[in-house]
Amino acid sequence: MGFSTGLDETAARPLYLQLRDMLLRRIEAGEYSPHQRLPSERELSRAFGVSRITVRQALADLAQSGRVYTRVGKGTYVSDPLARQPLGSLFGFSESVRRHGRVPSSSLLEAGLMPADQVTAARLRLAPSEEVVRLRRVRKADGVPIVVELTHLPHAACPGLLQKMTGEVSLYALLEESYGLRMVSAEVTLEAALADESEAALLQIARPAAVLRMEQVSHAADGRPMEFTRSTYRGDGYRFNATLHRARLSDEAAASQPRPASQVLVPGQGGAAGEEVRLG
């Protein structure tokens, strides 16, 4: 692709910021798609008539804001907008993909009923061996595999769910429309890991490859846990973000009580109870 430089050396705005903004406009215009490799530092330097240091500064700024990511020895790639997920917002995968103007799809790998194992029963507050719906899917955006999900739901709360899981139906939409179960909150745990052989094949990534593993328990409006999902996200270019607020003085006393190191309390504003973000 040929470039016209479009950079003004006489302007007060630094060249690296001008270059950053120009690359960002091209990314947002779709000239570079998610996970596509950008031209090398040398190529960008020649195309725009600037030093490699200027190019490096522009790319570092884009990486800092999460718009690109690097692979050691392989170059700089465009991040997927779906990768910048805010912790504290609860959307189903299909909802999130559509919010970014893309087309969601799924490959259903497994669907059936089974007795809850010990961990699943504890997460969903079920009696041991109580029947659960088990779904294993590869979730995609515009045909690109994004995440492998293993989901369990209490069968007693959604009888006949498997028969309704046809086409590209959103699980959250189906639970709300057919069973009156609207997911309103979730507890989330994130951890970094290396993809195993099955995950790498399903996500179409070469090993060794970093992935983000997430465990989520979602609660309906009445407080009941209705969904226990283990997800494996592609690690390339994916990041989750959260806004944290310092505890008020009255909260600090409560926060001084011993708490597991894996939990970070995020107090709400205006006297709200706040939310607990589990970070692993």
C-alpha positions, 0 to 999 in steps of 0.5 A: 500500500502506498502512503502519502506522508501527510505529516507537517514538519513545521507544525507545533504538534510532534511528528510522532503524534501526527504519525500515530494519529494517521495510523490510527485513522487508517486502523479505524477506517479498516485499512488494517484489520484486527491481528493484521501486521503493520508495515515494519519500522523501516517501511514506515520510516521510508514511507513517511520520511521520518526517523525510525525513532519517530516511528517507534514512538508512534507505535509505542503510543498506540500500544500503550492505548491498546490499539496495537500489540507486538510479537517479539521478532515478528512485528506490530499487529492491530489489536482487536476492538473486542480485546479491550473489554471493560471489567465491570460491564456484563455483556454476552459475547454476541452482544459485545461483538454486535456492539463493535459492528461485527458478526458473531458466530459459534461452533458448537463442540458439545451440548448435553446434560450431565451431573454437576461435578464438585466445582460446578455444584459449588459455583452454582450452589447446587446439590452434588450431582444435580443435573446441569446443561453443558455447552462447549463452543468456539465463539467467533467474530467475522469468522475469526475464533476469539474464545473457547467457552465451556458453560454450565447452567442449572437444568432445573432453571432452564428446561429444554434449553438444548432444544432452543440452542439453534443457529446463532442464538445468543445464550443471554438473550435466550435465557432472558426471553424464554426463562425470564433469567436476566444476568445482572452481575458476575464474579470474574477471575482472570489468569495468564496461561499457555494454550494447550494443544486443543485450545491452540487448534481451536483458536488457530494460533501457533504454540507456544502461545499466550492465552487469557483464561477467565472463570465467570459466575453470572447471577440473575436479578434474584441473586441466583448463580445461573451460569458458570463459564470457563473461557480461554481467550486468544492472548494476542492483543487482548486486554481487560481494563477496570477503573478503580476508585480509592476507598472512602475513609469509612470504607478503609476500616472495612478494607483493613480486615483480612481479605484474600489477595485475589480480590480487589474491592472497587467501591461505588460512588454516591454511597453505592455498595460497589463491585468486587473485581476478582483478578485471579 
